[in-house]
Amino acid sequence: MDTKRTGLSSVVNFIIIVCVVVAVGALVAYFGSDVHRTRMNAAATQFSEWTPENIAKDPENYLNFCESEAQKALLTLKASEISVAQNEAGLNSMLADAKGKITLGEKALAELKAKYTETEAAAAWPITWNGRSFDRDAARLQIVRLNKEVESKHGVQYKVEMGLKKLDAQKNKIMEARATTEQQISEIKTGRETLKVEKLTQELAGQLASIGGALQATIGSVTQDTGTFNIDQLADQAVGTVDDAEFDAIMGK
């Protein structure tokens, strides 16, 4: 009885963990894909059908079902890993591009601002910068434009870096979920072997009971009067035997 209770407790824990795994590994897919949403709803329905009573009736098939769902969760997590890796590659490319343009823009802006300050002080307009001639108004417009572009790229850099941090957090969750799911699959396999042992034990108990019954029948038949004597019976009879000479001597007194 204690073993069965422990088994049911492990099953309950498994259900909870599988729910967590699915939530971590497929939450985005659930809201973003009708296919994933349908599959997850179907799995939830199947889990609800495995009541404690049904589990007790057919623990082997329940473990098979759990393993199947865990394997599906692993596939979802692997797909999530691939998706995260692809997004990470794309963001890293955007980050490198933003950083490169920030460096180039800041350098160009510094040069143009220096030329503007120098030319404004000397009242020596126009100026030549980057192979082009700029009067005072055009130079001012160019400085404002470059500054906005640099600020925009800084904004891109910040957003991309935040996105990469979120991806790192997601990767950690996926790794934890995979480890948990793989552990549960291992426990399911252990549970299946335990069920085999328990089944074997029950069969052995039945065999022993049959042996005991047969043995009782054999003992009963041996103790019945068969017209023969065993050594113990002969010994008992020998103890009760009277010597005739001794008896006649006693009677003649």
Backbone hydrogen bonds, N-H to C=O, Kabsch-Sander energy under -0.5 kcal/mol:
donor,donor_aa,acceptor,acceptor_aa,energy
5,R,1,M,-2.3
6,T,2,D,-2.5
7,G,3,T,-2.4
8,L,4,K,-2.5
9,S,5,R,-2.3
10,S,6,T,-2.3
11,V,7,G,-2.0
12,V,8,L,-2.3
13,N,9,S,-2.3
14,F,10,S,-2.3
15,I,11,V,-2.3
16,I,12,V,-2.1
17,I,13,N,-2.4
18,V,14,F,-3.0
19,C,15,I,-2.1
20,V,16,I,-1.9
21,V,17,I,-2.9
22,V,18,V,-2.7
23,A,19,C,-2.2
24,V,20,V,-2.6
25,G,21,V,-3.1
26,A,22,V,-2.1
27,L,23,A,-0.8
30,Y,26,A,-2.3
31,F,27,L,-1.7
32,G,28,V,-1.5
33,S,29,A,-1.8
37,R,33,S,-2.1
38,T,34,D,-2.4
39,R,35,V,-2.3
40,M,36,H,-2.6
41,N,37,R,-2.2
42,A,38,T,-2.1
43,A,39,R,-2.2
44,A,40,M,-2.2
45,T,41,N,-2.0
46,Q,42,A,-2.1
47,F,43,A,-2.4
48,S,44,A,-1.9
49,E,45,T,-1.1
50,W,46,Q,-0.7
50,W,47,F,-1.1
51,T,49,E,-1.7
55,I,51,T,-2.7
56,A,52,P,-2.3
57,K,53,E,-1.6
58,D,54,N,-1.9
62,Y,58,D,-1.7
63,L,59,P,-2.3
64,N,60,E,-2.1
65,F,61,N,-2.4
66,C,62,Y,-2.7
67,E,63,L,-2.6
68,S,64,N,-2.2
69,E,65,F,-2.4
70,A,66,C,-2.5
71,Q,67,E,-2.5
72,K,68,S,-1.9
73,A,69,E,-2.2
74,L,70,A,-2.1
75,L,71,Q,-2.0
76,T,72,K,-2.2
77,L,73,A,-2.4
78,K,74,L,-2.6
79,A,75,L,-2.4
80,S,76,T,-2.2
81,E,77,L,-2.3
82,I,78,K,-2.1
83,S,79,A,-2.4
84,V,80,S,-2.8
85,A,81,E,-2.5
86,Q,82,I,-2.3
87,N,83,S,-2.5
88,E,84,V,-2.8
89,A,85,A,-2.2
90,G,86,Q,-2.2
91,L,87,N,-2.6
92,N,88,E,-2.5
93,S,89,A,-1.9
94,M,90,G,-2.0
95,L,91,L,-2.7
96,A,92,N,-2.4
97,D,93,S,-2.1
98,A,94,M,-2.6
99,K,95,L,-2.7
100,G,96,A,-2.2
101,K,97,D,-2.2
102,I,98,A,-2.4
103,T,99,K,-2.4
104,L,100,G,-2.2
105,G,101,K,-2.9
106,E,102,I,-2.9
107,K,103,T,-1.9
108,A,104,L,-2.3
109,L,105,G,-2.8
110,A,106,E,-2.3
111,E,107,K,-2.0
112,L,108,A,-2.5
113,K,109,L,-2.6
114,A,110,A,-2.0
115,K,111,E,-2.3
116,Y,112,L,-2.6
117,T,113,K,-2.6
118,E,114,A,-2.4
119,T,115,K,-2.9
120,E,116,Y,-3.0
121,A,117,T,-1.9
122,A,118,E,-1.6
123,A,119,T,-1.2
124,A,119,T,-1.8
127,I,134,F,-2.8
129,W,127,I,-0.5
129,W,132,R,-3.0
132,R,129,W,-1.4
134,F,127,I,-3.2
139,A,135,D,-2.4
140,R,136,R,-2.1
141,L,137,D,-2.4
142,Q,138,A,-2.3
143,I,139,A,-2.2
144,V,140,R,-2.2
145,R,141,L,-2.3
146,L,142,Q,-2.6
147,N,143,I,-2.2
148,K,144,V,-2.2
149,E,145,R,-2.2
150,V,146,L,-2.4
151,E,147,N,-2.4
152,S,148,K,-2.4
153,K,149,E,-2.2
154,H,150,V,-2.0
155,G,151,E,-2.0
156,V,152,S,-2.1
157,Q,153,K,-2.7
158,Y,154,H,-2.3
159,K,155,G,-2.3
160,V,156,V,-2.7
161,E,157,Q,-2.5
162,M,158,Y,-2.2
163,G,159,K,-2.3
164,L,160,V,-2.4
165,K,161,E,-1.8
166,K,162,M,-2.1
167,L,163,G,-2.2
168,D,164,L,-2.2
169,A,165,K,-2.2
170,Q,166,K,-2.4
171,K,167,L,-2.7
172,N,168,D,-2.1
173,K,169,A,-2.0
174,I,170,Q,-2.6
175,M,171,K,-2.5
176,E,172,N,-2.5
177,A,173,K,-2.7
178,R,174,I,-2.8
179,A,175,M,-2.4
180,T,176,E,-2.5
181,T,177,A,-2.7
182,E,178,R,-2.9
183,Q,179,A,-2.0
184,Q,180,T,-2.2
185,I,181,T,-2.4
186,S,182,E,-2.0
187,E,183,Q,-2.3
188,I,184,Q,-2.5
189,K,185,I,-2.2
190,T,186,S,-2.1
191,G,187,E,-2.8
192,R,188,I,-2.4
193,E,189,K,-2.1
194,T,190,T,-2.4
195,L,191,G,-2.3
196,K,192,R,-1.8
197,V,193,E,-2.2
198,E,194,T,-2.8
199,K,195,L,-2.8
200,L,196,K,-2.6
201,T,197,V,-2.8
202,Q,198,E,-2.3
203,E,199,K,-2.3
204,L,200,L,-2.7
205,A,201,T,-2.5
206,G,202,Q,-1.9
207,Q,203,E,-2.2
208,L,204,L,-2.9
209,A,205,A,-2.2
210,S,206,G,-2.1
211,I,207,Q,-2.6
212,G,208,L,-2.8
213,G,209,A,-2.3
214,A,210,S,-2.6
215,L,211,I,-2.5
216,Q,212,G,-2.2
217,A,213,G,-2.1
218,T,214,A,-2.3
219,I,215,L,-2.7
220,G,216,Q,-2.4
221,S,217,A,-2.0
222,V,218,T,-1.9
223,T,219,I,-1.8
224,Q,220,G,-0.6
226,T,224,Q,-0.5
234,L,230,N,-2.2
235,A,231,I,-2.4
236,D,232,D,-2.2
237,Q,233,Q,-2.3
238,A,234,L,-2.4
239,V,235,A,-1.8
240,G,236,D,-1.2
241,T,238,A,-1.1
247,F,243,D,-2.0
248,D,244,D,-2.7
249,A,245,A,-1.9
250,I,246,E,-1.8
251,M,247,F,-2.1
252,G,248,D,-1.5
253,K,250,I,-1.1
